[in-house]
Amino acid sequence: MSWYTVVWIALAVVGGVTELVALYNKRENDTLSEHFWRIARVGDTRPTALVWVIRAAIALVMIWLAGHLSLGWWTPTRPWPI
């Protein structure tokens, strides 16, 4: 196992523990989801064009991340999906 793997595991553990603490304490605006919702202004009754651009950017990053991590898509060392 390389030290890169150890670093990624450590980051995942720190992130997981942080999220669990945020879920457990029941305070507002401390979970990762709530941070994204605040940035994307979820629940805003009159979102602006900039808000929609931010929402689209978040959605595109999440789509890329899902394909990249789960299937290896969009990776220079892997073939592109058909």
Legacy VTK file of the C-alpha trace (Angstrom):
# vtk DataFile Version 3.0
C-alpha trace
ASCII
DATASET POLYDATA
POINTS 82 float
0.000 0.000 0.000
1.370 3.370 -0.977
1.332 6.416 1.240
-1.189 7.993 -1.163
-3.673 5.317 -0.181
-3.069 6.000 3.496
-3.674 9.732 2.958
-6.951 9.117 1.064
-8.154 6.707 3.740
-7.260 9.229 6.455
-9.135 12.000 4.621
-12.176 9.739 4.228
-12.112 8.867 7.929
-11.785 12.526 8.972
-14.621 13.496 6.617
-16.790 10.630 7.836
-16.225 11.445 11.497
-16.927 15.133 10.840
-20.195 14.261 9.098
-21.253 11.860 11.856
-20.604 14.500 14.522
-22.611 17.021 12.462
-25.505 14.568 12.099
-25.427 13.630 15.770
-25.444 17.150 17.231
-28.555 18.227 15.254
-27.348 21.806 14.749
-28.228 23.562 11.518
-25.799 24.211 8.658
-23.040 21.870 9.754
-23.445 18.839 7.456
-21.848 18.647 4.027
-25.277 18.568 2.382
-26.346 21.713 4.179
-23.213 23.517 2.990
-23.985 22.560 -0.610
-27.637 23.576 -0.165
-26.568 26.966 1.174
-24.167 27.505 -1.738
-26.812 26.402 -4.282
-29.503 28.364 -2.433
-31.876 25.416 -2.243
-35.325 26.624 -1.244
-34.762 30.121 -2.636
-38.071 31.291 -4.067
-36.455 33.518 -6.699
-33.110 32.053 -7.804
-31.008 34.197 -10.117
-29.166 33.113 -13.239
-25.952 32.895 -11.196
-27.637 30.498 -8.774
-28.624 28.247 -11.700
-25.040 28.345 -13.016
-23.755 27.316 -9.572
-26.346 24.517 -9.366
-25.405 23.265 -12.835
-21.707 23.347 -11.937
-22.338 21.315 -8.776
-24.434 18.810 -10.754
-21.753 18.436 -13.441
-19.021 17.888 -10.860
-21.148 15.238 -9.117
-21.870 13.449 -12.423
-18.174 13.493 -13.293
-17.223 12.242 -9.822
-19.751 9.387 -9.916
-18.587 8.170 -13.330
-14.941 8.648 -12.513
-14.959 6.866 -9.151
-17.435 4.078 -9.896
-16.573 3.205 -13.512
-13.194 4.815 -14.191
-14.611 7.098 -16.875
-12.862 10.315 -17.818
-9.497 9.024 -16.670
-6.465 9.497 -18.944
-5.221 5.946 -18.274
-8.582 4.278 -18.993
-10.474 3.976 -22.275
-13.499 6.213 -22.805
-16.910 4.566 -22.524
-18.820 3.882 -25.723
LINES 1 83
82 0 1 2 3 4 5 6 7 8 9 10 11 12 13 14 15 16 17 18 19 20 21 22 23 24 25 26 27 28 29 30 31 32 33 34 35 36 37 38 39 40 41 42 43 44 45 46 47 48 49 50 51 52 53 54 55 56 57 58 59 60 61 62 63 64 65 66 67 68 69 70 71 72 73 74 75 76 77 78 79 80 81
